[in-house]
Amino acid sequence: MDKEQNRLRVNELARYRYFKNQNKYLAKNKKYRELFGYKERIREQTLERKRVVLTYYGNTICACVKCGFSNIKALSIDHINGREVGELKDKATGDSFYRKIIKNNFPLGYQTLCMNCQFIKREEEHEFRNQYTGRK
């Protein structure tokens, strides 16, 4: 038996062993993740990325640039001029969006706003647009 055939046989046996004892392996992995705080570490890393991005676009403080509200749970990134064609392909949301911003070295065109200020801004834009298009 050559080396390649042996590798394939060992892989096949490992797959068989895993599927035969799948519940045991899953329980072992779950116990390991709980023991070493996997979810907590991921949550902390995500929150830290969000804090870094919001602080950068909040002019060195993690707060809304309009009203100064600073509870990170209600802060988010706002496109200053609305979404533009070719701009970071903003289909990403949440942590993946913060990762893209960091990876692209904090591009221009964003600001930190609280959800209230974002809602007000959106309503004002709709009113302005409707005023010139004749819509109600």
C-alpha positions as CSV (number, residue, x, y, z in Angstrom):
1,M,0.0,0.0,0.0
2,D,1.5,3.3,-1.0
3,K,1.5,6.6,0.9
4,E,-1.5,8.1,-1.0
5,Q,-3.7,5.0,-0.5
6,N,-2.9,4.9,3.2
7,R,-3.8,8.6,3.6
8,L,-7.1,8.0,1.9
9,R,-7.8,5.0,4.1
10,V,-6.9,6.8,7.3
11,N,-9.2,9.7,6.2
12,E,-12.1,7.3,5.5
13,L,-11.7,5.6,8.9
14,A,-11.7,9.0,10.6
15,R,-14.9,10.1,8.8
16,Y,-16.5,6.7,9.7
17,R,-15.4,7.1,13.4
18,Y,-16.8,10.7,13.5
19,F,-20.2,9.9,12.0
20,K,-20.5,6.8,14.2
21,N,-19.8,9.0,17.4
22,Q,-21.0,12.4,16.1
23,N,-22.9,13.3,19.3
24,K,-19.9,12.5,21.4
25,Y,-17.7,14.8,19.3
26,L,-20.2,17.6,19.2
27,A,-20.6,17.5,23.0
28,K,-16.9,17.5,23.5
29,N,-16.5,20.6,21.2
30,K,-19.3,22.4,23.0
31,K,-17.8,21.7,26.3
32,Y,-14.4,23.0,25.1
33,R,-16.0,26.3,23.7
34,E,-17.8,26.8,27.0
35,L,-14.7,26.1,29.1
36,F,-12.6,28.7,27.2
37,G,-15.3,31.3,26.7
38,Y,-15.5,31.2,23.0
39,K,-18.7,33.2,22.6
40,E,-17.6,35.9,25.1
41,R,-14.3,36.4,23.3
42,I,-16.1,36.7,19.9
43,R,-18.6,39.2,21.4
44,E,-15.8,41.3,23.0
45,Q,-13.8,41.4,19.7
46,T,-16.9,42.4,17.8
47,L,-17.7,45.2,20.3
48,E,-14.1,46.4,20.2
49,R,-14.1,46.6,16.4
50,K,-17.4,48.6,16.6
51,R,-15.9,50.9,19.2
52,V,-12.8,51.6,17.1
53,V,-14.9,52.5,14.0
54,L,-17.4,54.6,15.8
55,T,-14.7,56.5,17.6
56,Y,-12.8,57.2,14.4
57,Y,-16.0,58.6,12.7
58,G,-17.2,60.3,15.9
59,N,-14.2,62.7,15.9
60,T,-12.1,60.8,18.4
61,I,-15.0,60.1,20.8
62,C,-17.5,57.3,20.7
63,A,-20.6,59.5,20.5
64,C,-23.1,60.9,18.0
65,V,-21.6,63.8,16.0
66,K,-24.9,65.7,16.1
67,C,-26.3,65.3,19.6
68,G,-23.4,63.8,21.6
69,F,-25.3,60.6,22.7
70,S,-22.7,58.0,23.7
71,N,-24.5,54.7,24.4
72,I,-22.8,52.3,22.0
73,K,-25.9,50.2,21.7
74,A,-27.7,53.0,19.9
75,L,-24.8,54.3,17.8
76,S,-24.2,53.3,14.1
77,I,-22.4,54.4,11.0
78,D,-24.2,56.8,8.6
79,H,-23.4,57.6,5.0
80,I,-22.9,61.4,5.0
81,N,-24.2,61.8,1.4
82,G,-26.2,58.6,1.2
83,R,-24.9,55.5,-0.5
84,E,-23.0,56.2,-3.6
85,V,-22.3,53.9,-6.5
86,G,-19.1,51.9,-6.0
87,E,-18.7,52.8,-2.4
88,L,-17.5,49.7,-0.4
89,K,-20.4,47.6,-1.7
90,D,-22.3,48.2,1.5
91,K,-24.3,45.0,1.5
92,A,-22.3,44.0,4.5
93,T,-23.9,44.7,7.9
94,G,-22.8,44.6,11.5
95,D,-19.4,43.2,12.2
96,S,-18.6,42.4,8.6
97,F,-19.2,46.1,7.7
98,Y,-16.9,47.3,10.5
99,R,-14.3,44.8,9.3
100,K,-14.5,46.2,5.7
101,I,-14.1,49.7,7.0
102,I,-11.0,48.9,9.0
103,K,-9.6,46.8,6.1
104,N,-10.1,49.8,3.7
105,N,-8.3,52.2,6.1
106,F,-11.4,54.2,7.2
107,P,-12.6,55.7,3.9
108,L,-14.2,59.1,3.8
109,G,-18.0,59.7,3.6
110,Y,-19.1,58.2,7.0
111,Q,-20.1,59.6,10.4
112,T,-21.2,58.3,13.7
113,L,-24.9,59.0,14.5
114,C,-27.3,57.7,17.1
115,M,-30.4,56.0,15.8
116,N,-32.6,59.0,16.6
117,C,-30.4,61.4,14.6
118,Q,-30.3,58.9,11.7
119,F,-34.1,58.6,11.7
120,I,-34.5,62.4,11.8
121,K,-31.9,62.8,8.9
122,R,-33.7,60.2,6.8
123,E,-37.1,61.9,7.4
124,E,-35.7,65.3,6.5
125,E,-34.2,63.9,3.3
126,H,-37.5,62.3,2.3
127,E,-39.4,65.6,3.0
128,F,-36.8,67.6,0.9
129,R,-37.0,65.1,-2.0
130,N,-40.8,65.0,-1.9
131,Q,-41.0,68.8,-1.9
132,Y,-39.2,68.9,-5.3
133,T,-40.9,65.9,-6.9
134,G,-44.4,66.9,-5.9
135,R,-45.0,63.8,-3.8
136,K,-46.8,63.8,-0.5
